[in-house]
Structures are given as structure tokens and as C-alpha cells.
Amino acid sequence: MQLALTIILSIVLIIWLVGFVFSLIYMKMSFRSFEMDPNTLLPRDSYYPDLAVHETTFLSEGNRLKAKIYGKGDKGLVIFSHGIWSGPEEYLMLIRYLVDQGYTVFAYTYTSYNGSEGSWAKGLPQSPKDLDAALTYVDNCIAFRGMKRILVGHSWGGYATTAGLAFNHDIVAAVSISGFNDVMEITMDVAKQVATPYGAALLKPHLLFLNRLFSGKNWRRTAVEGINHANIPVLLLHGAEDDFIKYKVSSIPAHWDEITNPYVEELKIDVPGRSGHNNFFGTEDANSYSEEVNGEWKKREKQIPKPLRIAEKQAYYTKMDKDRANVINEDLFSHVSDFLDRALAGKCSADRSEAERRSVITKMR
């Protein structure tokens, strides 16, 4: 009897250790240090010589993070938070649009991303913590004194933009694009796809423990909590076909019934083939051209010896038409611009019905 019990306990311990090690490796790989690939259709700062750029740094938990200030508009200061495995320059299409609308944009990179210090990003709760540090820097910067603060973010940054509202900075409006609500909810949804629902259930205690271990007391902040706490105008923009942060599962709009902030608006994108996680930033022609160019490179890449691929990729993308690939979808983002104009003017009424606050986009060029 004792031998059987010992064997059972040993098996349970082995299973627990295997699950722990797998979860730790999964987190380390998912939030490893990241550098953007410079050889893509997405432009870099140097592509827009007329776009004023000033570089700066600030501290977040002892790590010095990089930031860039775009434009010199006096309409308001947009603090922009990027998505996972990305960086501010991959959103130049949107940043340039905001600058053209009269805003100054403060775009920063997360811990361990694109030259910012840190060995790794530790987990999803890191983005609102880095945003808190960025806002503390902005609050103490003389150059931004008197400017109204607006938060805009995509995906991981969409979570930061909303969950970060709980940190009590002076923010007048926020726009979350394809953002998720809860760290463990999105973690488990992704884990189910990687390890099957049964495997994800076994890993859940380890993932809970590791998130809390690496992220401290702020590890479980939700977007809804930040939105309700701030009680300011917030726009939730999300695609109906998003297969990464699923609209009906892990998105912020999926938790609409938990939102008590009467100034929240939703803009749902429901255009077939254009309602994913990020395929709505550009026009239909820009998307089609990008798919064609990227698809052709994937075919060529297989035939090029590995030592020559980086140079060949650089040469290939240098010849492509980046202007055509980066035409912003004004049909969509004009709604964002209109929302910000109303928020800055204090015209986002709390008296509108739920139906009036939830809009759907069904056509875009």
C-alpha cells in the first residue's frame, strides 16, 4: 500500500514538474527580448524625412526604455502602446495619420523590446506597467506641460491603454484597438490552441503562479477595471474576425456587460476579409499589394541559401512600393479622429443608449 502511494505521488510530482518547466519555457519564449525585422514593407522613420522625430528614454522598474516623439501638434499628446512582437515603427501608418490630425505622438518600446533594457518582458502585465512609467515621465516633462493626454494602443498595447487607466494619471480619452481584457483569459485561450484544452487545464496553475511571480501585485489588472475606474471617454475598436484576440471570447467588447463607464463606445469592424487582428489598418489595395509582395518573397526565400537570405531580403523589399503598401484606411480611422475630437471637446455624452454607443463598420475602401 505504501509503495503504491509512493509511486502515485512520484508520478504526480513528475507531472507537476513537467508542467511547470513547460509553462516556464512557454513564457520565456513568448516574452523573450525582441527586435523588429527592418526588411519588410513597413517603413521606418527615415522613410518619412518630413516627420519630426525626437528620441528620448525613461526608466521602468530600473530598465531604461526607448521612446520617440513624433510631430509638434498642439491638439493633444497621444501616448502610443504597440502590440506584442512589434514596435512603434511598425505603426507609422497610424502615427503619421495622428500627426497629420494635429497631435504630438509619444511612442515607446516595452521592456527588452527593440533596444530597450531588460532581459525579457516577463509577461502580459508588463505592458501597463511600462505605460505607467511612460506616463510618469510625460507628467514630469516640461515639454508636455499643459497638453491633454490621450492613450492609443493595439493588441497588447490595447490592453495597456485600458488596464493602465487604473494608475490615476490625467488622461482625457483612450482608444483600444484589438485589445484583450484579462491576462489569464487570453493566456488560457492561446494555451488551448497550443496544448489542447486538456493540456491547458493542466498548465493553468503553473501559468497563474508564474504570472504572479514575475509581475507582482499588478498581474491580474483587467481592461474593464481600468475603464470603469477612469470614467472617461474610451473607444473600443475590434474586428469580428479576429482569430488572435477573439471578439466573442477574450476581447474587451466581449465583457461589455461588465462596463459601467457611460462614456465607452464600441466600433466593431465587420467587413469580410478585413476584420481580423490587424488587417484593417490599410486600404484594401494596400493589403492586397502587401499580401502579393510578401507571398512572392516566401516563394523566393526557399530557393536562397541561408547565408544570403538577409541581404537578398533587404534588396527585394527595397525595390517595393512602400507608399502603396502603407495607405491608411481613412474610412475607419476617421471614426477614431471624430471620437477624439468629441472627447477633447467634452461632447461624449453619458446620456446615450447602449445601441447609440455601439457602432458597426460594414464597408471600407
N, C-alpha and C positions, 0 to 999 in steps of 0.2 A: 504493500500500500504506500509506504513512504517512498519507495523507489519510483513508483508510478507518478506520485505527486511531484517528485523532484524533476522527473522527465517533462511533465506538463509545464511546470514553472520555467524550466530551461527553454522550452520551445516558445513560451510566451515572451520570455526575456529576449530571445533571439529575434523574434518577430518585431518586438518593440524597438530593438536596436537597429534592425534593418530599416524600419520605417523612419526612425529618427535620422539616420545617416542619409537616406534617400531625400527626406524633406530638407535637410541642411544643404545637400548638394543642389537640389532644385532651387532653393532660394539664392544660393551663392551664384548659380549660373544665370538666374533671371535678373539679378540686380548687380551683376558684375560691372566693373568700370567699362565705359562705352565711349567710342569715338565715331563721329559721323563719317560716312564714306564721302569724300569730296568729289568723286567721279559719278555723278548722276545727272538727271535732267533738272534737278532743283538748283537754283542759282545760289551763289554765295554773295557776301556783302560787296565784294569787288565788282560784281556784275552790274551793280547799280551805283555808279560813281556820284550820282546826284543825291543819294540817300545819306544824309548826315549821320555818321556813326561815331559815338564816343564810348570807349571801353573803360570799365571800372571793375572793382572787386569788393566783396563784403564777406564777413565771417558767418558761418553757420556751424554751430557745435564744434568750433575750433578749426574747421576746414575753410579755406579761402575759396569762395566760389566766383566764377566769372560772370560778368553781365555786360550788356551793350545797351546804349541809349540811342534810339533811332528817332530822327526828326526833331523839330523845335516848335511843335504846335502848342498853342495855349488853350486848346479846348478842354484838355484834361490829360492826366497821366495814366496810361494803360500799363499795368504790370502783367506781363505775359508769361504763362507757365506752359512749357512744352509737354509732349507725350513721352512715353517710355521708348527707349532705344532711338532717341531722336535728339533734337536741339533746336534753339531758336531760329537758326538759319534755314532750317527745313520748312519754316512757316513764313518765309519772306513775302510770299504772295499776300498773306493776310496782314502781316506787319506793314508792308508798303501801303496797302489799302487803308489801314487805320491812320498812317501818317498823312496820306492824301486827304483824309477826312478832317485833319486838323489836330490830331493827337500826337503827343510825345509817347513813345513806347519804351518801357524798361523791360528788357528780356534777359533772363538769367538762365544759367545751366545748373542742374542739380548736382549734389554731392557725387563726385567721381565721374561726372559726365563731361566730355569734351574739354579736358584740361582743368576742370575744377578739382580741387583737392579731395582726397578721400580714397580709401582702398576699394570700397564698394558702396552701393546705395542703401543697403540694409533691409529694404522692403518698401511696400507701397506707402506706409505712413510717412516716409521721408519727404515726399513732395510738399505736403502742407507745412512741415517743419522748415524746409528750405524757403518756402514762401514767407513764412513768419519772419525769418531772418532778413529776407529781401525787403519786406515792408518796414522792418525796424531801421534798416539802412536808409530807405527812402524817407521815412519820417524824420530822420536826423540830418538829411542832406539839404543844405541851404538852397541849392539849385531848384528843388522841387517845392519849396515853401509856397503855400497858397494854391497849389494845383489840386484839383479834385482827383481822387484816386479811383480807378476802375480796374477790376480784375477780369482777365480773359484767359482761358486755358482750354487745352484739348486733351481728352483721354485722361491720362494720369494727371495732367495739368488741370483738367476739368474737375477732377476730384479735389485737387489742391485749392482751386479757386472757390469752391463752395465749403468744404470742410474747414478751410483756413479762415473763414469768416468768424469762427468762434474765438479768434485770437484778439478781438477788440481793437483792431486798427480802424482808422477813419476811412471807410470805404463807402462810396455813394452808389455803386452798381457793380454787378458781376455777370459775366457770360460764361456758362459752362458748355463746351462743345464735346459731345460724345463722352461725357463724364460718368463715372460709376459712383454708387452711393456708399458702399460698405466694403472695407478691406477683405474681410473673411468671405463675404458673399461672392465677390468676383474671384477671389483666390480659389474657392471651392468649385466654382463653375468651370474655371480653367483646369483645375486638377482632375475633374471628372472626364474632361476630354483627353488628358494626358494619361491618367492611370485608371480609367473606368470609374463609374460611380462607387463600386465596392472598394476599390483601391483608394479613392479619395476619402471615403469614410474612415478607413484605417489611418490615413495620414493626417486627418483633421486635428487630433490632439497635438501632434508634433508641430503642425503649422501654426496653431494657436499659440503654443508655448514659444516658438521661435520668433513670431511677430512681436509678442510681448517682451521677450528678452532683448531683442535688437532695437525696439522702438520706444520702450518706456511707457510712461503714463498716457501718451497721446496715441497709442497704437490702434485704438478702436473708434476714433472720431468718425462720424458719418457726415455725408454731404447734407443730409436733411437737418441734422442738428445745427450745423453752421448756418444754413439758410434761415431756419426758424430763429436762431439767436440774433442774427443781424437785423432781420426785419427790414431789408432794403430791397429795391428792385433787382431781381435775378432772372436772367433768361436762360432756359434750358433748351439747347438745340441738340437734337438726336435723330439719327437715321433709323427708319423702321426695319431696315435690312442689316443692321449692324450685327455681325456674327462674332465679334470680339467682346464688346460690352453690350450684351443682348438687350434690346429695347424692353422686352417684357419680363426680364429676369433681374439683371444687375444694374441697369441704368438708373439714373436719378428719377426720370419720369415714371419708372415702374413703382416708385414709392410716393406718388403724387398724393395719395390719401393721408400720408403722414405729415405733409407740409401744411403748416398753419400760417405761414407768412403770406399775407394777401397781395403782396406786390410781385409774386412769382408768375412768370409767363413761360409757356412752353411753345416751342416751334418744332413740330415733328416733320421730318423730311420723308415723304412717301412717294418717291419717284423711282419706278423700277430701274434697277441697274445703277442708280445714283444715290442710294440711301444707305450706304454701308458705314464703315467706321471713319473713313476719311476721303471717299471718292466724290465728295460734293464741293470741295474747295475750288476746283477749277471748272471751266465750262465743259460741255460735252465734247467739243472739238479738242480741247486741251487734254482731256482724259484719253480720248481715242488715240491721239498722237503719241502720248506718253506710253500707252499700252503697246502700240506698234513698235516704238523705238526700243523699249525695254525687252519686248519679246524677241526682237531681232538680235539684241545683244546676247540673250540667253542661248540662242542657237549658235552664235559665233564663239561664245566663251568655251564651249565644249571642245572646239577644234583647236584652241590655242594652248600651247604648253604653259603650265602654271607659272614658271618664272617670268613669262612675258605678259601675263594677263593684266596686271595693274597698268602697265604702260599702254597696252592696246586699248584698255577700257577708257583711259584718260583721252587718248587720241579719238576714240569713237564718239564719246559724249561731247567733246569739244566742238565737233562738227555739227551737232544737232541744234535745232532751233529752240532755244530756251524761252524766247519770247512767246512762241506759240504754245509751249508746254505749261506756261505759268500765267495764263489769263484767268483772273479770279471770277468766280461765279457771282456777279453783281446782283442777279435776280434773288439770290439767297442772302448775301451779306448786306444788301441794302436794308433788309429787315433788322439786322443786327445794328446797323448805323441808326436806323429810326428809333429802335429801342433805347440806345444810348442817348440820343438827343432828348427823348422824352424823360429819361431818368435824370439827366443833368438839369432839365428844366423843371423838375418836380411834377411832371404830368403823368406819372404812372399811378393811376387811381386804385385805391383799395376797395372801391365800391362795385367793381365789375364782377360779373358772374364767372363761374368756372369755365363755361363754354366760351366766353369772351376772352379769357386769358389763355386758352389752349388752341393754337392755330396749326394748320396742316398745309405744307407745301406740296403740291401735286404736279407742278410744271416748272421746269428750269431750262434755260438755254445751254 
